[in-house]
Amino acid sequence: MDLRRVRYFVAAAEHLHFGRAAERMNVVQPAISQQIKRFEEELGNDLFERIGNEVRLTEVGRQILPECLRLLAQAEETARVAKAAGAGIRGRIGLAFVDNSVCSLLPPLIPILPCALS
């Protein structure tokens, strides 16, 4: 499933106008129409009722809109986590120590670890 098509569908569903959706997505209107048509073909269902210049969501379109919004939010979260992990901001740290370091080396490190890991 192409996330670009999902974004175009969401934009068109929110505006109920392919031209305004195209403006929002900074593309030409035929690109929105073509990608939504391909998305409909991929899903095997019409997502919009096209009546002249007016468009309305079909029942399938209404049902998948919340799912598409969740999908896009999850994709953004995935990108955020990947960037944080790549920058060393997010991840795991493992500590190993011998018994005699518990009293001398470990206590000074404990206060700074949460700051470094948050």
KESE-708795 format. One line per field, with one value per residue: residue in one letter; x, y, z of N, C-alpha, C, O in turn. Coordinates in pm, 1 decimal. Each point is the difference from the previous one (the first is absolute). Last residue first. Layout:
// KESE-708795
r: (a/...)
n.x: (X/...)
n.y: (Y/...)
n.z: (Z/...)
ca.x: (X/...)
ca.y: (Y/...)
ca.z: (Z/...)
c.x: (X/...)
c.y: (Y/...)
c.z: (Z/...)
o.x: (X/...)
o.y: (Y/...)
o.z: (Z/...)
// end
This chain:
// KESE-708795
r: (s/l/a/c/p/l/i/p/i/l/p/p/l/l/s/c/v/s/n/d/v/f/a/l/g/i/r/g/r/i/g/a/g/a/a/k/a/v/r/a/t/e/e/a/q/a/l/l/r/l/c/e/p/l/i/q/r/g/v/e/t/l/r/v/e/n/g/i/r/e/f/l/d/n/g/l/e/e/e/f/r/k/i/q/q/s/i/a/p/q/v/v/n/m/r/e/a/a/r/g/f/h/l/h/e/a/a/a/v/f/y/r/v/r/r/l/d/m)
n.x: (1642.4/510.2/426.5/-144.6/25.4/494.2/286.5/34.1/338.5/583.0/334.9/40.9/377.4/540.8/161.7/-233.4/-24.6/464.7/227.8/-198.5/71.5/-215.6/-225.0/-505.9/-190.8/-500.2/-253.6/-420.9/12.3/145.8/367.0/-85.4/-334.4/-542.3/-448.9/-318.3/-449.1/-545.8/-404.5/-340.3/-505.8/-508.4/-364.5/-401.0/-531.6/-469.8/-348.0/-447.2/-534.7/-429.4/-351.0/-494.1/-525.2/-354.7/-390.5/-604.4/-291.4/-38.1/-391.0/-520.7/-33.8/15.6/113.0/-15.2/-98.7/-30.8/-389.2/-202.7/253.4/215.6/361.8/272.8/34.4/296.2/250.7/587.8/387.1/-190.9/-30.2/430.9/116.5/-226.4/219.8/400.5/-105.3/-147.2/361.4/275.5/-198.0/33.8/516.1/318.0/183.5/-428.5/-494.5/-339.9/-383.7/-545.3/-456.6/-312.4/-430.4/-524.2/-286.6/395.7/284.9/189.5/489.3/525.3/198.6/261.2/557.3/412.3/149.0/385.3/566.6/273.5/48.2/104.0)
n.y: (997.9/-254.2/289.9/136.5/-389.8/-141.6/217.9/-156.1/-469.6/-64.6/-46.6/-515.8/-467.0/-176.0/-271.0/-507.1/-496.3/-339.3/-546.5/-520.4/-100.4/-20.7/298.3/109.0/306.8/216.3/189.7/334.0/477.9/410.9/-28.3/53.7/-378.9/-96.4/341.7/-23.7/-350.8/97.9/284.6/-224.0/-261.9/265.8/129.9/-356.7/-66.7/308.1/-126.6/-369.7/131.9/201.9/-331.0/-239.4/255.2/-10.1/-398.5/-42.3/308.5/-153.9/-366.7/139.5/389.8/476.2/414.2/530.4/249.9/303.6/-348.8/-292.0/-557.3/-214.6/-415.5/-272.8/-572.8/-440.1/-398.7/179.5/254.1/435.9/554.6/376.1/320.1/521.4/493.3/319.1/400.9/554.7/435.6/324.2/466.8/578.7/316.0/236.1/21.9/-44.8/320.7/84.4/-373.8/-65.6/279.1/-181.8/-392.3/-49.2/-127.7/-37.0/-434.2/-462.3/-4.7/-124.6/-535.6/-332.8/-7.0/-307.3/-541.3/-156.5/-59.1/-476.2/-585.6/-598.3)
n.z: (2836.2/237.8/324.8/556.9/436.7/300.7/481.2/591.6/170.5/130.2/502.0/319.5/-102.9/200.5/517.9/217.7/-326.4/-164.6/156.5/-258.9/-587.1/-512.6/-483.0/-303.3/-500.6/-266.8/-521.0/-209.5/-346.2/-15.9/-492.0/-609.0/-320.5/204.5/-120.3/-482.4/-88.6/166.0/-299.6/-411.3/89.7/47.7/-431.7/-208.3/218.5/-144.7/-443.4/21.8/177.5/-327.6/-313.5/181.4/-12.7/-472.2/-217.1/-54.8/-409.2/-560.0/-214.6/-188.6/-439.4/-207.1/-354.7/-286.5/-551.2/-358.3/-336.9/242.3/159.5/543.8/207.8/213.8/-357.3/-173.5/-12.4/113.9/-375.0/-329.9/159.6/-44.1/-462.3/-112.5/196.5/-262.4/-414.7/97.3/119.8/-373.9/-296.3/160.5/80.2/361.2/442.0/429.3/117.1/-466.3/-199.6/172.7/-212.5/-457.5/21.7/339.5/361.7/467.9/296.6/-311.0/-318.0/213.2/76.9/-394.1/-124.0/262.9/-132.0/-392.8/88.6/191.9/-242.8/28.9)
ca.x: (-134.9/-87.1/61.0/9.5/-132.8/-54.4/11.4/-73.4/-146.2/-57.7/9.1/-82.7/-137.8/-17.1/86.2/7.4/-134.6/-34.3/62.4/-52.9/41.7/96.9/51.8/107.4/24.1/136.2/25.7/64.6/-87.1/-88.5/43.5/73.7/120.3/91.2/47.8/91.8/121.6/75.7/52.3/110.1/108.7/61.6/74.3/116.2/96.8/57.4/91.4/114.6/85.5/57.6/105.9/112.2/68.8/63.5/145.6/52.0/-24.1/86.5/135.9/5.0/-87.8/55.6/-39.8/41.8/-10.3/120.0/40.0/-124.5/27.3/-105.9/-74.7/8.5/-4.6/-123.9/-113.4/-90.1/75.3/23.0/-129.0/-25.2/85.8/-56.6/-117.1/48.1/60.7/-103.8/-84.8/82.7/-3.6/-121.9/-109.6/6.6/94.8/110.4/55.5/67.7/122.8/93.4/53.7/81.7/131.1/25.9/-106.5/-48.4/-19.7/-112.3/-124.0/-17.6/-38.0/-136.8/-88.4/-2.2/-78.9/-141.0/-35.8/-42.2/80.0/-85.4)
ca.y: (51.4/-90.9/-38.5/118.3/35.9/-91.4/52.6/125.0/-14.6/-10.3/127.9/108.8/6.2/55.3/112.4/106.6/38.2/128.3/111.9/33.0/-98.3/44.9/-117.0/21.3/-112.9/1.9/-70.5/-130.0/-107.9/56.0/-45.0/108.6/27.5/-112.1/7.8/114.0/-33.9/-97.4/71.0/84.5/-90.1/-44.7/113.4/18.3/-104.2/35.7/111.8/-48.9/-75.2/100.1/67.9/-93.6/-4.5/127.6/-9.3/-102.7/42.8/114.8/-54.7/-65.0/-116.6/-128.6/-41.9/-133.6/-29.1/52.9/127.3/47.7/117.6/11.5/124.2/72.6/144.8/70.7/-68.4/-45.9/-84.9/-126.4/-69.4/-46.9/-117.5/-107.2/-50.0/-79.6/-124.7/-86.8/-47.1/-94.9/-132.5/-76.4/36.7/-73.0/63.4/-93.3/-34.3/120.0/15.4/-101.1/51.9/118.5/-42.9/75.7/-42.0/117.9/111.8/-31.3/11.5/140.6/73.8/-36.4/64.9/144.5/13.7/-14.9/121.6/103.3/120.5/117.2)
ca.z: (-25.4/-70.6/-126.9/-85.0/-51.8/-100.4/-136.7/-23.6/2.4/-134.6/-71.3/53.7/-45.6/-134.0/-34.5/100.4/41.7/-61.6/71.5/132.3/100.1/99.3/69.6/96.1/89.1/50.8/125.7/-10.0/45.0/101.9/132.0/64.3/-78.0/22.0/138.3/10.1/-74.3/79.9/116.3/-46.5/-37.9/124.8/55.1/-87.8/34.6/130.7/-20.7/-76.4/93.7/90.8/-74.1/-9.6/129.4/32.6/1.9/91.4/139.5/27.0/14.3/131.7/3.5/40.1/134.9/43.3/143.0/65.7/-60.3/-58.8/-81.3/-99.5/-19.4/126.3/-18.1/35.4/-61.2/105.6/92.1/-69.4/-5.9/136.7/19.8/-83.1/72.7/112.9/-46.5/-56.7/110.5/76.5/-62.9/27.0/-89.3/-126.5/-92.8/-17.3/131.3/51.3/-78.7/50.7/126.8/-27.4/-47.3/-122.4/-92.2/-74.7/92.0/89.1/-77.2/-36.8/120.6/35.7/-96.7/31.1/123.1/-38.4/-73.4/95.8/-18.3/0.0)
c.x: (-9.8/-137.3/-92.7/55.5/4.0/-139.8/-60.2/8.4/-72.3/-152.5/-63.0/16.5/-80.4/-146.3/-31.4/79.9/4.8/-138.4/-30.8/63.8/-43.6/35.3/105.8/38.0/119.0/13.5/145.0/15.8/73.8/-86.7/-84.6/50.0/86.5/131.2/100.2/59.0/103.1/131.8/86.8/64.6/121.7/118.7/72.3/86.4/125.3/106.1/65.3/102.7/126.5/92.5/66.2/118.1/121.0/67.2/69.0/152.4/61.3/-15.4/97.2/138.7/4.9/-105.8/68.4/-47.5/48.9/1.3/131.4/28.7/-128.1/29.1/-112.6/-80.6/2.1/11.0/-133.8/-121.3/-91.3/73.6/15.3/-131.0/-19.5/82.3/-65.9/-116.1/42.6/57.1/-102.6/-79.3/84.1/-4.2/-117.6/-114.6/24.7/106.8/123.5/67.8/78.9/133.9/97.6/61.4/92.8/140.8/5.8/-124.4/-56.5/-27.2/-121.7/-131.0/-24.9/-47.0/-146.3/-93.9/-10.2/-90.9/-147.3/-37.2/-51.5/89.9)
c.y: (73.3/56.9/-87.7/-36.2/122.2/37.7/-90.7/50.5/133.2/2.7/-3.5/135.3/117.0/20.9/62.5/120.8/119.9/49.3/135.0/122.3/50.8/-114.8/48.6/-133.1/30.5/-116.7/16.7/-62.9/-131.3/-107.9/54.8/-38.6/108.2/23.0/-111.9/9.6/112.7/-35.1/-92.2/73.3/79.2/-92.1/-38.8/115.6/12.0/-102.3/44.0/111.4/-50.0/-66.4/107.5/64.1/-94.0/-2.2/130.4/0.2/-99.0/49.6/112.9/-59.1/-56.6/-108.4/-131.4/-22.3/-142.2/-31.0/45.4/138.7/38.6/128.8/-22.9/128.8/65.1/146.8/62.4/-75.8/-59.6/-98.8/-135.5/-77.8/-59.5/-128.1/-113.2/-54.8/-88.8/-134.7/-100.4/-57.8/-104.8/-135.0/-93.7/49.1/-83.5/53.5/-87.7/-30.7/122.3/11.1/-99.7/57.1/117.8/-34.4/80.3/-29.9/123.9/116.4/-25.8/20.4/146.9/81.1/-31.1/74.7/148.3/14.7/-5.6/130.5/110.2/123.4)
c.z: (-129.8/-31.6/-83.4/-135.8/-90.8/-46.7/-105.5/-143.9/-22.7/0.5/-140.1/-71.4/57.9/-40.7/-136.2/-47.1/94.6/42.2/-63.6/64.7/136.7/92.5/98.1/62.4/89.1/96.9/36.8/136.7/-16.8/61.7/113.2/138.5/61.3/-74.0/28.9/140.3/9.6/-69.8/85.9/116.9/-45.9/-28.8/128.1/48.9/-86.0/41.3/130.9/-20.9/-69.2/101.0/86.4/-72.2/-0.6/137.8/37.5/6.3/99.0/142.7/33.2/25.0/142.2/-12.1/29.7/142.3/28.4/149.6/61.6/-56.1/-71.9/-74.3/-99.4/-5.1/137.3/-37.2/33.6/-54.5/107.1/89.8/-68.0/4.3/139.9/15.5/-79.4/82.7/116.3/-41.6/-53.5/116.3/74.9/-71.0/23.3/-88.0/-125.4/-96.0/-13.1/132.7/47.0/-73.2/63.6/126.2/-27.5/-45.8/-130.4/-82.9/-70.1/95.2/87.8/-75.9/-32.9/120.4/31.5/-93.5/37.5/121.2/-41.5/-69.1/93.8/0.0)
o.x: (-107.2/-75.6/14.8/-46.2/-75.2/-22.2/-27.7/-93.5/-94.7/-61.2/-39.6/-101.0/-72.6/-31.2/-4.4/-25.2/-81.6/-33.1/24.7/-71.1/-24.5/-70.5/75.5/-85.3/101.1/-86.5/88.6/-61.8/72.2/-38.7/36.1/68.2/122.2/107.5/102.1/119.6/119.0/104.3/107.7/122.3/112.6/103.3/115.0/122.7/110.7/104.5/118.6/119.7/108.7/107.7/121.5/115.2/100.5/116.1/119.1/57.4/52.8/98.9/85.2/52.1/76.0/-116.1/29.8/-2.3/-23.8/96.5/98.6/-3.5/-49.0/12.3/13.4/-37.0/-67.5/108.3/-103.4/-68.6/12.3/-31.0/-58.4/-8.2/1.7/-56.3/-44.5/6.9/-24.1/-59.2/-16.2/7.1/-33.0/-44.7/16.6/-86.9/113.5/100.1/95.6/115.4/122.3/106.1/98.4/119.1/120.7/96.5/-101.6/-75.4/-77.6/-115.6/-103.1/-74.4/-97.8/-110.8/-85.5/-75.1/-107.3/-107.8/-71.8/-83.2/-115.3/86.9)
o.y: (49.0/-61.5/-5.6/52.1/5.4/0.2/46.4/65.4/2.4/47.5/104.3/67.4/63.8/98.2/122.7/111.1/91.4/116.7/102.6/81.1/119.3/-100.5/92.3/-79.5/53.2/-22.1/11.4/42.5/-19.5/8.6/-13.6/78.7/-1.6/-28.6/23.1/24.3/-25.5/-9.7/39.5/13.1/-31.6/8.4/39.0/-9.3/-22.0/36.9/33.0/-22.3/4.3/51.9/18.6/-18.0/27.2/39.6/-1.3/-22.4/39.3/32.1/-15.4/7.4/48.4/20.2/-77.8/91.8/-92.5/32.4/-73.8/99.1/-73.4/106.1/-77.2/55.4/-45.8/58.5/-66.2/-70.1/-117.2/-119.2/-98.7/-105.3/-121.8/-109.1/-99.0/-112.6/-120.7/-104.0/-108.8/-119.9/-118.6/-97.3/-113.5/74.4/-15.9/-66.9/15.0/37.3/-6.0/-13.0/39.7/30.9/-9.5/25.5/38.9/90.5/75.4/28.7/65.4/94.0/58.2/53.7/88.3/87.3/47.4/58.7/99.4/75.4/42.0/15.1)
o.z: (-35.3/-75.2/-122.0/-101.5/-97.3/-121.1/-110.6/-46.4/-78.6/-95.6/-52.1/-20.6/-76.3/-67.3/-9.4/46.7/-11.3/-20.9/63.5/59.3/17.6/9.5/-30.6/39.3/-45.8/84.9/-84.6/97.7/-97.8/116.5/116.9/65.8/-14.1/52.7/64.7/15.8/18.9/64.6/44.6/5.0/38.3/66.5/20.5/-1.7/49.1/53.7/2.5/17.9/57.8/29.3/-6.4/39.2/65.6/9.2/31.1/106.5/104.0/65.9/87.5/111.3/83.9/35.7/-90.7/82.1/-77.6/69.3/1.1/72.9/-85.8/61.3/-94.9/103.6/92.2/3.7/-7.9/74.4/35.7/1.7/44.5/63.2/17.5/9.3/58.2/49.4/-1.4/28.7/55.2/26.8/-1.9/60.7/44.6/45.5/-44.8/-25.4/76.0/21.2/12.1/61.0/62.5/2.5/22.2/72.2/-57.5/-35.7/58.7/30.9/-15.8/28.0/46.8/-0.9/-6.5/43.6/37.3/-9.4/11.0/50.5/-9.9/85.9)
// end
